[in-house]
């Protein structure tokens, strides 16, 4: 379709690493019907305002992040969870431009599968993780501080989950409490962990 966004031209020009790989992946994505945008400081490809795929360069690899990757049939076994707590996103990783060129047909197949899933109305089922079990220190704060509880419950499920993961990571209770206290002002403002 070749609906190039000049912001992505600038982005690739300014990047210090993975220029050839960004260009190769971008060209494949531009052959689809996806709209090219710059979101979260990365090239993002959307369909009807739904984020589908993002190109991201990291230290060891560059990847296509499929926002609906969990529902895609991974016939070639190339999709990976970015982390143990990831529910929807799956990464297709590359280490050099030749690997991208060798995988062009597979990449196009996954791009089309992602598009087809959105057109069919398929969505990732988040129901299995719907009910969060809060770390004890957070539960204590929720029980004692009504204002905090009200603000926390107004956050989106994803924001509550992100905070809970952050609060539960330390081994020591005192560190968990310190994290909760440090983030309390953001929560009271209705902001997410990364806002």
N, C-alpha and C positions, 0 to 999 in steps of 0.2 A: 504493500500500500504506500510505503514511503512517505509517511506523515512525520517528517523530522521536526523535532523541537530544537530551536537554536540554543536553548539553555543546556541541552545535552551536548551539543557541539562544544560549547564553552567548558562544560564539566570535563569532557574527555581531554580537551586540549590542556587543561590545568592539572590533570591528574599526573602524579609522579610515577605511578606504576600501573601496569596492566593496560597500557594504551591500545595495543594491538588486540588484546583479548576483549576489552570493552567494545571496540569497533566491530569485531567479528560477531559478538553476541548481539549487539545492537542491530546489525544488518539482518540477522535472522529474525529478530523480533519485529523489525519494520516490514518484513514480508507478510506479516499477519495483519489482521484488522484492528489490532490494539492501538490505542492512543498513547503516545509517548509524552511523559511528564517528568518533572523533577520534584520528588517528594522525599522528605527526610534526608536531603542532601545526596540522593542517589537517583539514577534513572529508574523510573517506575512505569509500568505498562498497564493500562486500564481498559476495561470494556464497560460502557454504560456507567461510568463513575465507580466501578468496582475495581479495587486494586487486585491485579492478578499475579504479576511477575515483577521482580526487582533485580537489577544487576548490582552486585556488591563485591568490591575488591577488598581482600583481607591480606594479612601478611603472607600466609602460606598458599592461598588459593583465591580464585575469583569464582563467583557462583551466580546461578539463577535461583532466586528464592521464589518458589511457587506458594503464594498465599493460601491456595486451596490444595496443596500437595498431599494432604492426608487422604483426600478422596480420589486421587488419581491412581489408576492402575499402574504400578511400577514394573512393567514387563521386563525391563532391562536391569533392574536392581540398582539404579543409579541415584535414587532419592534418599537423602539422609535427614534425620531430625537435627536441627541446629543445637538442641540441648535436651536434657532429659525431661524438662517440663513443657516442651513445645507440644502444642496440640494440633495446629493446622499447617504451619509452614514446613516445607521440605526443601532442601538444597540440592542442586545439581552442581557439583564442584568440578573445577578445571584448574590445571596447573600450568598450562601453556596454550598458545594459540593453535598449535598443531592438534592438540587434543580436541579443541573446539571444532576444527575443520574435519577431523575424523568422525566426529559425532553429529554432524549437521542434520542428517536425516532423523536421528533419534531426538535431537533437540526440537526440531520442528514438530515431531509427533507429540511431544510433551506440551509444547506451546498450544497446539491445536486441541489436545485433550483438556487443557485448562480452560480454554475458550468454550469448548463444547459443554463442559460441566456447568459453567455459569449460564449458558443459554438454556440448558435443561433444568435450571433452577436448583441444582444440587448444592448443598451446603455442608460444611463440616459439622458433625454432631458434637456439641460440647456438653451434652447432658451428663456424661459419665463423670465430669469434673464439676458439675453444677454446685454441689454443696461442698463448701470449703471447711476444712477442719482447721481452725485457727490455732496458732501456737499459744500456749498457756498464758504467756505474758500479755499478748494482744487481747485474749479473751478477758483477762483480769481488767485491763484498761477499758474495754468495752462495757464491762459490768459496772465499773466505778464512775465513769465519766460520761454522763448523758450527752453532753454537747459533742464530744468526740464520737460517740456511738452513732449519733444522728448524722454527722458529717461523713463518717466512714460508710454507713449504709447507703448514702446518696451517691457514692462513687460507683462507677461501672463495675461489673463483675471482673473484668480484666484488670482494672486498677486495684481492686481489693486483693485479687490473686497475686499481683506483682508485689504489693506491700507485704502480704503474708509470707511469700517466698523470701523476701529480703529480711524480714524480721526473724524468720525461723532458721536462717543459715548459721548464725553463730552457735557454738557449743555451749557457751556460758550464758546463764540467765541474765546476768548483769549487762552483758553486751546486747542481748535482745532488748532489754528494757531501755538502754541508752539509744538504740536505733529507733524504737517507738517514740521516745521523747523528742528525738531530733526531727522526726518526720511529722510530728503532731501539727505544727503550724501549716504545713503543706496540705495535710488532710483536712484541716479546718477550713482552708481556702478552696477545697474541692479539687485540688490538683492531684494528678497522678504522680507516681514515683519518678518518672522521667520528664515531667513537665518543668 
